Amino acid sequence: MRRGRSGNHESWIVDGEACRTFVPAPLPPRPELALDAALQERLASANLALGRLDGVSVAMPEAFVLPPLLVRKEAVMSSRLEGSRVSLADLLLEEAGGVPAAPAGDVRQVLRCVVAMETGVARMRQGMPICLRLIDDMHERLMPHAHGARSSPAHRAGGGLPDLVRFINDDAQRQPALIKAALASLQFDAIPARPGGNGLLGRLLVPLMLVADGVLREPLLPLSLSLDAHRSDYERLRHDVREHGDWEAWISFFVAAVEVAALHAVNTALAIRRLFDGDGARLAALAEDEAMRVHHLLLSSPVARAGDIAACLRGTSAVVDRGIAALASMDIVRTVCGTAGQGIVVYTAYLDLLNREDP
């Protein structure tokens, strides 16, 4: 449905200088959304995929820590939409003290995305709803140099951030969780609320909104994987909402992207489980006890410093090194040299599965 432009350009005086900013109209859209049968069916399919994702995360082995890995995947792919050239392998290697191939500035930005997301998750676990303080804390981690700079007074207008937060938390709106997330993420991107990072932060908030609405128990959704795969449609539909108010087309695209991302995460998790079980069976057949202990530890972190592995297993370096060597002889892991000369163990096939970007 084309409603016309979904906001207005308004003029402001900031630090003595005139500026002109687009201010979106408050949510929900007017006239009301027209959810036809095709969109309702797409919503049902996406919710089913999210249910599968939520279920598979519970069914995985206790040592398999899926949420942090998918948070990092979303940070990588969301940053990719902003021009980053970082892969998940680059990010995990950087965190382990290795030398990623990507530009250092890009890697630092992705690391800030991870910290911002983890900050939001921590605040929610402390009982904080999605509120201005939570968003402010995330923005401070995401854009530390811009945080505290003077923002446009437009964020106090009718389409501003306080109104958006009220919409996100207003149960009386009775919006399905996915539709609310679709509306809110794009609205956040359009609001001149903070100096920089709006698009990134709006996407990072989507998994948190789904957790807040009880759709997911953990922020597992690598949504930007799908958005990046269809970048031209993503940009066109964002423009169509702003200029023509065509929210339904955007919601249909967003919901389809959620379904694809959820199924990708499910398939990745199941493939990792099959890989881990298969490699574990090979090790059990050879009675490689120390190698089995190292292998089990790598399930939670497929890129790890050899020294950290030894500390976690409370074993001597020589014994742990023998376990790593046994895994390397079976082509399960490889060792690379870190920035301080320390050995970094990479569970190669596991990392390859995580690093896949086909949605």
N, C-alpha and C positions, 0 to 999 in steps of 0.2 A: 504494500500500500504506500503510495506516495503522498506524504502529508505536507510537503513543502519543507523549507529549510528548518532544521531542528534546533535553531537558536538564533542569536543575533550578534552582529558585530557591535561592540561598544567601545567607547573612547574613555581613557583613564589618564590621570596625571600621576606618574610615578617618579619620585626624586626630581620633580620639576620638568620632566619630559613627557610629552604626549605620546600615548601608545594606543593602538587599536587591537582588540582581542575578541575572538569568537567566544561567546558564552552560551553553552547549550541550555535548552529549556529543561526544567526539572523532569524527573521520571515519576511515574510511568508515562509512556508516550500518549499523546492525545491526537486523534481519536484512539480508542482502545485498540490493542493488538487484535488482529484477525488471525486466529490459529486454525488453519484449515486442516482437513483430514491428513494430508500428506505430512504436514509439520507435526501433528500429533503423533503420527506413526514414527516419525524420525525421533521425536522426544522419547517415545517408549523404547526404541532400539538403543538409544544412547544411555538411558537409565539402566537397561539390562546390561550393557557393556560395563558401566560403572559398578554395578553389583558384582559382576564377575571379577573385576579388578579388586574390589574390596575383599571378596572371598579368597582369591588366590593369595593375597598378601598374608592372610591368616593361616593358610594351609602350608606355607613354605616352612622349611626348617628354621628352628629358632635362631641359628647362627646367621641366617640370610637376612641382612638388614636392608630391605627393599626401599623404604621411604627416603633415606639419605641419598641413595643412588639415583632415584628418580627426581628428587629435588635438584640434584646436580645436572641431570639431563635437561630438565626444564630451564635451569639457569643458562646452560650452554645454548639451547635452541632459541630462547627468548632474546638472548644477547645477539644471536645470529641475525635476528630481524632488525637489529640496530646497526648491523655492519660488522660485527665481530667475526673473527676467523678462527675461533677456538673450537676444538673437538672435545668430547668427553675424555678421551685419552689424555689430551693436553692438560685438562683440569686435574684429573686424578694423579698424573705424574707430578704436576706442580705441588699438589698437597703432600705428596710423599717425599718432596725434596729433590725431584728430578729436574730434567731440562726439557720443557715442552718445545715443540716446533713452532707454536703460534707466537705472535708478537706479545711482548711482556705486558704492554698496556691493555691489550684485549683480555689477557689472562686475569689481570688484576680486576677488570670490570666484572668478569664472570664470577670471580671469588666474592666480590661485593654483592652480587646477586644472591649467591648462596648464603652469605651472612644475613642479608635482608630477609630472605625466606625463613631461615632458621630462627631469626628474631621474632617474626610473626608467629611461627609455630609455638615458640616458647611462651610468648605472651598469651596465646589462646589456651595453652595447657595450664597457665596460672589463673585461668578463668576470665580473661579479658575478652570482650566481644570485638568484632571488627569495628573499631572506633577511630576517632581522630588521633588519639594518642598512639594506638598501634600503627596506624599508617605513618605517623610522624616518625616513630622509632624505625620503621622499615626504611623510610626515605633517607633518614640520617645515615644508615648503613650503606644504602645504595649509592647515594650522591653526597659523600661527606664534605666535599669542597663547596657544593651548592647549598647544602643545608644551612639554614639560618640567613641566607640571602633574602632580600626583600622580594616577596612574591606579589603578583598582580592583585589589586583589590578585587578583581573579577571573581575570585573564589568565594567572595562573600555575597555574590549576587544570587538570583533565584536558582541558577543551575549549578551552584557551587558545591564544594566538598561537604559541608555540613548537611546539606539536603540529600546528597548521595548516600552518606552514612546512615541517615534516617531511613532512606528507602531500603538499604541493605538489611537493616534490622527491624523493619516494620512488618510484623507478622500479619497485620490486617490487610496488607496488599494481596496476600494469598497468591503470589506469583510462584509457579513451579521453580524449583531451585536452579535448574539449568537456564531458564529464561531470565531469572533475576541475575545470574552470573553473566549471561550474554549482554544484558542491558548495562549492568554496572561496570563491566570491564571496559566497554567502549566509551561510556560516559566519563569514566575516570581519565581515559586518554584525552578526551576533549576539554576537560576542565583546566583552565590556567591556574592550577592550585599550587604548584611548587615549581621552582626553577630547575627543570630537567627531570628526566626519569619517569615521566607519567606513563608512557607506553609500557615500559618494562614493569613498573610497579603494578599497573592495572592487570597485566597478564599474570604476575606472581600472586595476585590476590585471588585469582579464580579457584585454585585448589583449596585455599583457606575458606572461601565462601561455601564450597561444597562440604567441607568439614563442619563448618558452623551450622549448616542446614541438615546435617546428619546423613548426607549422601555417601560420604567417605569417612572412614575412621582416621585415616592419615592422608596427608597431601601428596597423593601418588600420581597425579595426572601430568604427563609431559605434553601439555596442550600445544605448545609452540612448535612441536615437531610437525604437526599437521598444518599449522598456520604457515610455517616456512615452506612447506611443500607446495602450497597453493598461494604463494605470496601475492601474485598479481590480483587474484580474486579477493584476497584479504584487504589489499589497499583500495581496490575499487569499491567494495562494499562499505568500508569505513567512510569513503567519500560520499557514497550514495545516502548514507544515514545523515551525514552532516548537511548535504545540499538538498536532499529530497525527502528526508524523513522515512526512508524505506527500512524500517526496523525488521520487518518480517523476513526479508531476504537475508539480512545479517544474521538473524537468529537461526534460520535454517542452515546457513553456512557454519555458524559456531557450533551448533548441536552436532552436525555431521563431523566436524573436527574433533569434538569431544569423544564421539564414538570411536573414531579411527585411533585416536591417541590412547584411549583406554584399552582397546583390543591389542594395540602394539605393545603396551606395557604388560598385558596378560601373556601374550605370546613370548615376549622376552623373558619374563619370569619363569615360564614353563620350560623354555629352552635352556635356561641356566640350570634349572633343577635336573633336567635330563643329562646335561653335560656333567654336572657335579656327581650325580649318581653313577654315571658311566665311568668317570675317572676314579671315583672311590672304589668301584668294584675291581678295576684293574690293580689298584694299590693293595686292596685286601687279598687278591689272589697271589700277590708277591710278598705278602706279609711285611710290607715296608711301614713299620709302626711310626717311625719319626716322620716319614714323608706323609703319612695319613694325618698326623697331628697338624703339620704345616698346611696341608691341603684343606683341612676343616677350618683353620683360621682364615684362610684366604677367601672363604665363602662370604665373609662380611666385608672384605676389602680386597679386591682383585689386584691392587697395586699397593705394595707395602714395603717399608724398609726392613731389611734383614734383621737389623738390631731390634726393631720393634717386635718382630715376630719372636725373636729369642726371649725378649722381656715378657711378652704375653704368655709364652709357653713355659717360662721359668726354667729354661734349659740353657746349657752352655752354648756358646757360639759354634764350637766345633760340632756338637751334636746336631744343632739346627741346620748348620751348613750341609751336613751329610743328607739331611732330609730334603733340603732345597736341591742339592745335586741330584738326588734320586728322581725328584719331580722333573728336573731339567732333562735328565737322560731319557725320560719318557715323553719329552716334548709337551709337557703340561705347563711348565713355566719357563720363563727366560729371565735373566738377570741383567740389569743395566746399571750404569754408574751414575750416582747422584751428584749434586753440586759440591758436596763436601767429601766426595770420594767414597761414600757409603754405598753398599749394594742395595738395589731396589728390585724386588721380586715382582714380576708381572705374570698373572695368570692369563695367558695369551688368548685362548679361545673364549674365556669368560669376558675379557675386556672387549673382544671383537663383537660379541653379542650385545653388550651394553652400548657400544659405539655405533651400532647400526642406526642409520638415519632414514631408512625407508619406512614411511608410516604404515 
